[in-house]
Amino acid sequence: MKILIVDSNHSILHETLISNGFSCDLFWDKSVNELKSILQNYDGLIIRSRFKIDKSLLENCPNLKCIGRVGAGMENIDLVYAKERGIVCLCVPEGNRDAVGEQAIGMLLMLFNNLKKADNEIRQGKWLREENRGLELKGKTIGIIGFGNMGISFAQKLSGFDCKILAFDKYKNGFTNEFVKESTIQKIQDECDVISIHLPLTNETRFMINDSFIKGFKKNIYIINTARGKCLDTAALVEAIKCGKVLGACLDVLEFESDSFEGFEENQLPESMKYLIQSDKVILSPHIAGWTHESNFKMSELIAIKMLSVLKI
């Protein structure tokens, strides 16, 4: 069995596969055309986000049996065509769920306590205490939209803050437990002070958090997005911040980041993105919520184990 690994990962990945009798080629610096020219020679493919694995790549790969993505989302793989071809597609949301949950908490605390603003002011010689009086999480109602690995992790980590936690997931039910209550979108819009987005990017969820969705909240709210940038309409968010409907936002992912998550899209950034960059009501980070040293190891190890279970010699 031959495995092609087309993005850099922790060495535990290829070491695990090799120790179990697989041949691994590390293909970290080639173009998509070079990938097309050699992929037909492999039984397995391991990716992160650099390549789109579409029909044009897959249709000439008679030996390919499995695709593993070192991450949670699968939007860069043509899952429908892969299924038609009998190619098993794997991902490892278990590997970075703790990292995502922790960063969502950290960003929210940073926003609630004005830490970014206060830090900048101190560095400029300003000592402003009343102007930076913060908020406590205790007693707030937090809404989680999407209750998979990431949403569950966020809820578990929030449970120690004595919040009320509501969660909605269109494709799950019966998950009420000691720290979260299963909810409807309407109840979340009626009661929540904060919403946190934990959705995969699909045709159904693209720009789901839009102008009408935001206006449906009874309270003025805070928004966290550690999922995918295009789940949230940036222009709608900016307008809601300007009018006070959104009091602040924590964004680890951005509508205008590249498909590979390695930077902004090449076109000039729109005014809505420029507004977010300049706003002290917004905490930004470059798609790193699931990007810890620990998650790098866990995701690499887990995808190797899952690949082994599919590609049994």
C-alpha positions in Angstrom: 0.0 0.0 0.0 1.3 3.4 -1.0 0.2 6.6 0.8 0.8 10.1 -0.5 0.9 12.9 2.1 0.5 16.3 0.4 0.8 18.7 3.4 3.2 18.9 6.2 2.1 17.3 9.5 3.5 15.9 12.7 6.0 13.1 12.0 3.9 10.7 14.0 1.6 10.4 11.0 4.0 8.9 8.5 6.0 7.1 11.2 2.9 5.3 12.3 2.0 4.3 8.8 5.5 3.2 7.9 5.8 1.1 11.1 2.7 -0.7 10.0 4.1 -1.7 6.6 2.9 1.2 4.4 5.0 3.2 2.0 4.7 6.9 2.4 5.8 9.7 0.0 5.9 13.2 1.5 4.8 15.6 -1.3 4.8 19.0 0.4 6.0 21.4 -2.3 4.4 20.4 -5.5 1.7 22.0 -7.7 -1.8 20.6 -8.4 -0.7 19.6 -11.9 2.1 17.6 -10.4 -0.3 16.0 -8.0 -2.6 15.0 -10.9 0.3 13.3 -12.7 1.2 11.0 -9.8 -2.0 10.4 -7.7 -3.0 7.4 -9.8 -0.1 5.5 -8.3 -1.4 5.7 -4.7 -3.8 3.7 -2.5 -4.3 6.5 0.0 -4.1 10.3 0.1 -3.6 12.5 3.2 -4.3 16.3 2.9 -4.9 19.4 5.0 -6.2 22.4 3.1 -3.7 23.2 0.3 -5.5 21.3 -2.4 -9.1 20.9 -3.6 -9.7 17.2 -4.1 -12.3 17.5 -6.9 -13.6 15.2 -9.6 -10.9 16.2 -12.0 -8.3 14.9 -9.6 -10.1 11.8 -8.6 -11.4 10.5 -11.9 -8.0 9.2 -13.0 -7.1 7.5 -9.7 -8.1 3.8 -10.1 -6.2 2.7 -7.0 -7.3 5.3 -4.6 -9.2 3.8 -1.7 -9.0 6.4 1.1 -8.6 10.1 1.6 -7.7 11.4 5.1 -8.0 15.0 6.0 -5.9 16.2 9.0 -8.6 18.5 10.3 -12.3 18.7 10.9 -13.9 20.2 7.8 -14.3 18.3 4.6 -15.4 21.0 2.2 -12.3 20.8 0.1 -13.1 17.2 -0.9 -15.8 16.2 -3.5 -17.5 13.8 -1.1 -20.3 12.9 -3.5 -18.0 11.8 -6.3 -15.6 10.1 -3.8 -18.5 8.1 -2.5 -19.5 7.1 -6.0 -16.0 5.8 -6.6 -16.0 3.9 -3.3 -13.3 6.1 -1.8 -13.6 6.3 2.0 -13.1 9.9 3.3 -11.9 10.5 6.9 -11.4 13.5 9.1 -10.3 14.0 12.8 -12.4 16.6 14.6 -11.6 14.7 17.8 -8.0 15.9 17.5 -8.5 19.6 17.7 -11.8 20.0 19.6 -10.1 20.9 22.9 -8.0 23.5 21.2 -11.0 25.1 19.5 -13.1 25.0 22.7 -10.3 26.6 24.7 -9.6 29.4 22.2 -13.3 30.3 22.0 -13.3 30.7 25.8 -10.1 32.7 25.6 -11.4 35.1 22.9 -14.6 35.7 24.7 -12.9 36.4 28.0 -10.5 38.8 26.2 -13.5 40.6 24.7 -15.6 40.7 27.8 -12.7 42.1 29.9 -11.4 44.6 27.2 -8.0 43.0 27.4 -6.9 43.8 23.9 -7.9 47.4 24.3 -6.4 47.8 27.8 -3.2 46.2 26.7 -2.8 48.6 23.8 -3.6 51.5 26.1 -1.0 50.5 28.7 1.6 50.3 26.0 0.8 53.9 25.0 1.1 55.1 28.6 -2.7 55.3 29.3 -4.1 54.0 32.6 -7.9 53.8 32.0 -9.8 51.7 34.6 -13.4 52.8 34.4 -13.3 52.8 30.6 -12.2 49.2 30.7 -14.7 47.9 33.3 -15.6 44.4 32.1 -18.4 41.8 32.1 -18.6 38.4 33.8 -19.6 35.2 32.1 -21.5 34.1 35.1 -25.3 34.4 34.6 -25.0 34.9 30.8 -26.9 32.7 28.4 -24.7 31.3 25.7 -26.1 29.8 22.5 -24.1 27.2 20.6 -25.1 26.6 16.9 -23.8 23.2 15.8 -23.3 20.6 18.5 -20.6 18.3 17.1 -17.1 17.8 18.5 -16.3 21.6 18.6 -19.7 22.7 20.1 -19.6 20.0 22.7 -16.0 20.9 23.7 -17.0 24.6 24.0 -20.0 23.7 26.2 -17.9 21.5 28.5 -15.4 24.2 29.0 -18.1 26.8 29.6 -19.8 24.7 32.2 -17.5 25.9 35.0 -18.4 29.5 34.5 -22.0 29.1 35.8 -23.6 30.1 32.5 -26.9 28.9 31.0 -25.9 27.0 27.8 -28.4 26.4 25.0 -27.4 24.4 21.9 -29.0 23.8 18.5 -28.1 21.2 15.9 -30.4 20.4 13.0 -29.1 16.9 12.7 -28.9 15.8 16.4 -31.3 15.5 19.2 -31.5 14.1 22.7 -28.3 15.6 23.9 -29.5 17.6 26.9 -27.2 16.9 29.9 -26.0 18.5 33.1 -24.3 21.4 31.3 -26.3 22.1 28.1 -29.9 22.2 27.1 -31.0 21.2 23.6 -32.8 24.1 22.1 -34.3 25.6 19.0 -33.0 28.5 17.0 -36.0 30.6 18.1 -35.2 30.0 21.8 -31.6 30.9 21.2 -32.7 34.1 19.5 -35.1 34.9 22.4 -32.7 34.3 25.3 -29.0 34.4 24.4 -26.4 37.0 25.2 -23.7 35.3 23.2 -23.8 32.9 20.2 -20.9 30.7 19.1 -20.8 29.2 15.6 -19.7 25.6 15.3 -21.0 24.6 11.9 -19.3 22.9 8.9 -19.3 24.9 5.7 -22.0 23.5 3.3 -24.5 25.0 0.9 -26.9 25.0 3.8 -24.7 26.8 6.2 -23.0 29.3 3.9 -23.8 32.8 5.2 -26.4 31.2 7.6 -25.5 34.0 10.1 -26.8 36.9 8.1 -28.7 40.1 8.5 -32.1 38.6 9.1 -30.6 36.0 11.5 -28.9 38.6 13.6 -31.9 40.9 13.7 -34.0 37.9 15.0 -32.3 38.2 18.4 -34.3 39.9 21.2 -31.1 41.0 23.0 -28.0 42.8 21.7 -25.5 40.0 21.4 -21.9 38.9 21.1 -20.8 36.6 18.3 -18.0 34.0 18.3 -16.9 32.2 15.1 -14.3 29.5 15.2 -15.9 27.4 12.5 -15.7 28.7 8.9 -15.5 32.3 7.8 -18.2 32.0 5.1 -20.8 30.8 7.7 -21.0 34.5 8.8 -21.9 37.4 6.5 -19.2 40.0 7.3 -21.1 42.9 5.9 -24.2 42.0 8.0 -22.0 41.7 11.1 -20.4 45.1 10.5 -23.8 46.8 10.1 -25.0 45.1 13.3 -21.9 46.3 15.2 -22.4 49.8 13.9 -26.1 49.9 15.1 -25.3 48.2 18.4 -27.2 45.0 17.7 -23.9 43.1 18.0 -21.8 44.4 20.9 -18.7 42.6 19.9 -17.3 39.6 18.0 -14.5 37.0 18.3 -13.5 35.8 14.9 -10.8 33.1 14.4 -12.1 32.5 10.8 -12.8 35.2 8.2 -15.0 35.3 5.1 -12.1 36.6 3.1 -9.4 34.1 4.0 -8.1 31.9 1.3 -9.4 28.4 0.7 -6.1 27.0 2.0 -6.5 29.1 5.2 -2.9 30.5 4.7 -3.9 34.1 4.2 -6.4 36.6 2.8 -7.9 36.1 -0.7 -5.9 37.9 -3.3 -8.5 40.4 -4.2 -8.5 43.8 -2.3 -10.2 43.5 1.1 -13.7 45.1 1.2 -14.6 47.9 3.5 -16.4 45.5 5.9 -13.1 43.7 6.6 -11.2 46.9 7.0 -13.8 48.0 9.6 -13.3 44.8 11.6 -9.5 45.2 11.5 -9.9 48.7 13.0 -12.6 48.0 15.6 -11.8 47.5 19.3 -15.0 45.6 19.6 -13.6 42.7 17.6 -11.0 40.1 18.5 -9.3 38.5 15.4 -6.9 35.6 15.0 -5.6 33.8 11.8 -7.6 30.5 11.8 -5.5 29.1 14.7 -8.2 27.9 17.2 -7.5 24.3 16.4 -3.8 25.0 15.8 -2.0 24.0 19.0 1.1 21.8 19.4 -1.1 19.2 21.1 -3.7 19.2 18.3 -1.0 18.8 15.7 0.2 15.6 17.3 -3.3 14.3 18.1 -4.8 14.9 14.6 -1.7 13.4 12.9 -1.8 10.3 15.1 -5.6 9.8 14.7 -5.6 10.1 11.0 -2.9 7.5 10.7 -4.9 5.1 13.0 -8.1 5.7 10.9 -6.3 5.2 7.6 -4.9 1.9 9.0 -8.4 0.7 9.9 -9.5 1.3 6.3 -6.4 0.2 4.4 -5.8 -3.1 6.1 -3.0 -5.0 4.6 
